Amino acid sequence: MTGRALEFRKLAVGYGTRTVLREASFEVRAGEFVGLVGPNGAGKSTLLRAVTGGADVFDGDIWCGASVLGMPERERARLVGVVPQTQPAVFAFSAREFVEMGRHPHLGRLESLDADDRAIVAETMERTDTARLADERIDELSGGDLQRLTLAQALAQQPRVLLLDEPTSHLDLNHALQVLDLVRALADGGMAVLGVFHDLGLAARYADRISIVAQGRVTMPAPPAEALSARVISDVFGVRAVVRTDPVTGSVAVTPVLRGEDIGSGLARGKVGLVCGSGTGSTLMRELMRAGYEVTAGALNRGDVDQAVAEALGAHHMVLPPFGEIDADSAATVRRSFSSARCVIVCPTPFGRSNLPNLVAAIESGRPLVLVGDMGTDRDFASGEASRLWAEAVGKGAVLAAGESDVPAIVESLGTREA
């Protein structure tokens, strides 16, 4: 990727006397797709409108080979194509006529389309899967079809830079992926693309770099794994989320777990221990923290689903290396953590030699135990040791819960005693 196709230089932009964004300074290179994400109303669309003249620039500059500020509209349209968030006004044009309007910046006054122009229009409609609509009236088309025609019109301009404001907001999943695959191919072919996203997963999958727009500022674009960290998502969107690598696409995947304000009563209802792993504790962890309990989740391997959820929620836990085992010092730390809980819940997790010390720590903590499900051969991979410990806990008065839905009421019934 070489060449600065679009550059924002200490830009301050807004409407009338209201400044929406200040000190916006970053570039979009030729052959690059940069995504803009942030809360509603943060100024993502305003930044795009600044390029097209739809917002007021109070300071700084926007460079696209030359300053676009004050550039004649026709000249700017030869450089920048736009797919806006709102649907264009619909009149009784045919779809082909609508896309042909994208060639107007390249025509002289009263000049008509020639064979080359029509070939560009035809090729663009083919690429956007709108050729079949060519003779349809656009005022009779669905919002999704009209959205793809709007993209076709922008591409018919043959711009150096493409601006996308929520380009898939009216599209079904198939056509959303089709449009973004096309835009990704355009970027790979040398076009500079700047696009607004609300879907963080799509932004991470298609954008080379991502900027966060929030609180009147725009961050420098960064690779998705860096830009969309769990901390950023919590700080910017007020959502606790698990951020992982999607095993299918290899892109960053963001799974919202809980809104920050949904963590109940400042976790004032006391501490609950959780013996979990392999995703068996994620739902309970979420529900207990929502109900206002502090959770301590023992020792978990980095990359385990429950470890990722605990990290996202801020639940106390000891992080082990992937596939690492719990040594004596770690087991002692877990036991001390469990010993200050009102109770310890043993989730229906499988037990092997590597995680068995979590179960031992729960029993040795001296706190009331809640055992979820049954301990059978499908959970005991510790040569019967897990089953023996389970029976020991039952013999000491552990409470049995048929399923995790029974657990909150059981925890509530155990009172607020602290060790």
Helices and strands as residue ranges (DSSP letters): E 4-15, E 18-29, E 33-37, H 44-52, E 56-63, H 73-79, E 80-83, H 95-100, G 101-106, H 115-127, G 131-133, G 138-140, H 143-156, E 161-165, H 173-188, E 192-196, H 200-206, E 209-214, E 217-218, H 224-227, H 230-237, E 239-245, E 252-259, G 260-262, G 264-267, E 271-275, H 282-290, E 294-301, H 305-313, E 316-320, H 328-339, E 343-346, H 356-364, E 369-372, H 385-395, E 399-401, G 404-406, H 407-413
